[in-house]
Amino acid sequence: MSQYQNILISVDLSKHSRAIIDRAVELIAGSDVSLHLVHVIEPVIGDYSFESKISDYEKVQHAHREAVENALSQLLYESELALPKESIHLLDGHPARQIRQLCDELGVDLLVIGSHGYNAVLSMLGSTTSAVMHGINCDVLTVRIS
């Protein structure tokens, strides 16, 4: 692993996120690398009519972000991954696009991301991992999760 100096771990906060972090930490054990972690919050899209107040929607978005921040903090605590605040990236938007862009911005040379064992139909529809890999400028380690 000494060839990699700047590593980004991408988590979706599913029950498998801990396994992704553990695998990355296992691979870099004893190495002096720059480590970052990212989670991308997709917008909460509800059943809002035109009559709904924008402020209500913003409250829902804010509550969702707080819940995600708490879940991410808990994941880091449980995994005993001590990262400085500037190495934890909580982004908003389309996950694949945001992850690729962050890799470029940080000069990442390895992205560690989970990959579900989807069946053929779901594979044809695509996944975040698959979408990330199209156009990424660094190596990608996909951690197989079921």
C-alpha positions, 0 to 999 in steps of 0.5 A: 500500500505504500504506493498510495499516499492520499486515500478517500473512503466513501461510505453510504452509512448503511450497515456495511459502512463499518466493513468498508472503513475496517478494510481501508484501515487494515490496508493502510496499517503502519503506512503514513498516508493522508486519509479522508472520509466522504458521505454524500447526502442526497436531497430529501424528496418528499411528496410536496405539493405546490401549496407546501411551504418552502420553510417546511421543506427546508426544515425537513432537509435540515433535520435529515442533515442533522440525522446524517451528521449524528450517524456519521459521528457514531460510525467514526466513534464505533470504528475508532477512526480518528480523523481531523475535522478537515478530513471528513467531507459531508457533501450534498448532491449526486453521490457519484459526481460529488465523490469524483469531484472530491477525488480530483480536488484532494488529489486522491490516488485511491478511493475505497468504496463498497460494492453490493452484490447485485443481481443482473437486473440491478447491475444493468440499472447501475449503482453508485459505485459503478457510476463513480468508476466512470470517469474517475482519475484514480485507482478504486478499491471496491470492498465487496459487501453483501 
